[in-house]
Amino acid sequence: MVMENFEPIERITVPELDAILGKPFPVLDQGFVRVIDYMGSDSAIVQAARVSYGKGTKKVREDRELIRYLLRHRHTTPFEMCEIKLHVRVPMDTWRQWIRHRTASVNEYSTRYSLAIDATYTTLPEEWRLQSKTRRQGSDEYLDPEKGGYFSSQEKELHELARKIYNERIEAGIAREQARKDLPLSTYTEAYWKIDLSNLLHFLALRMDPSAQLEIRRYAETIGNEIVKRWVPLVWEAFQDYVLTAVTFSRNEQKILKHLLSGSPQKAIEEAEALGWLEKTEGKVKFHYERNEFEEKLKRMEVPIPWENLLSNP
């Protein structure tokens, strides 16, 4: 069989990303993220999609329009054609959240073979957050810095003691795999993290959300704004428009919205009451998770909450 004459293929490169290869972007006090390697670009996504759709598509849509269409309609496969490998330094407690995203290939620094990294994430007096009153996992306001100074001082003593004990064990010949067991979760670890673009966007959607823990949110923001934006600018634009800043509404929320759009706030209140969103206990409207999330969406769009007076006035 005679093989067809194929034109040679040049490797897809992104000059903007090549310019920062290996450059560490600082995160938190001693953490960082840097690009080690990558494959693909905006054009690779378009190339893959047109294999599926056929050559005629190129005449119908420009690259930007096609990428926006793919993301808007949740076509994930073309985005899987792009991959990136990052080198990250991150506190262990934050890494525990990060590693829950099981759609990446990971190789982490091992304290069985190497000495633990001599760096811990420290908290400034004004950085101690208070537990959220509306969410079981989450924080809202900040502790008074004067009171926070006490906990920062405690933290420093704890870190110094843990490192002292660890070093004494190492010097005494204790196995590294056992000497490490009392190191605090604030100790930094490092890892290579390789992931395709589709799953990376899912990671960023979750971890750049305002409800995500602040520490991992800082890493996600750095990856998105400093790396993905350079790597696939057309995808990043579409991701911001259709995912990151987009607002979606459930069926129940749409019922209430229809009343608001038709200028019937009282009917919107009645609909919310029928859904059990405005139940009272001891004369006060009870907290309701779904209602609270809907209220946050209305605030983002600067739409008045129809039952606001019921929440403030028993």
C-alpha angles and dihedrals in degrees: 000000000000113000118227118249105255122193114242114261121227118215112257111244135180112212092198090057094040087058092063101038107139094006110133116225108206119237126183113341102313105002130103146179125212137170117246100174142338143191127210137004141210088297092053089058091050091046092053094046093051091054085062099040099038134243094287091071092072090066092050103047134029117227094262093050092048094050091049090049092050094050094042091054095041098245098165105174098076090054090054088068088077123071135177134192118210133188110214136183110200139159112264095240090054091044089058089063092042095052091056086079095087097183095090137076110244137190113179131197107264121224088191090071103023135041114267114265108265095229133095132187108248130199122225118222092255094049101069108115127207124232113265115253093211103039126052091212112040146055135241123173130029129249117248106274091231090059090039090060089067093055092045089054090049090049092053092051091049093050093048093048094048092050091046092053092045092051092048090054092049092049090050090056097253112160112265091231089062100033090062098058097096098046112122122252088245088073111114122243130186133219146169108237120191120185140158119247096250093058092039090058089051089051091050093047090057100037099042090052113113089239093060118101110276097238097054089039089061090056093046092049091051093049091048102041099034103032116017091043090058095039102049108008095171092052091046091053092050092044091055092048100044104027118013099046099020123114122213127193130212122224091262092049091050090055090057093042091056090059092047092049091049091052097252107125092161091058088049089056091048090051090051090050091051089053090053093245095127103045115149134219121188088354095304129106108253121236111262121190098209093045091048092052090050090050090054090054091051091050091052089055092042092241116150115248104240096213097043092120092053090057095051098036119053 
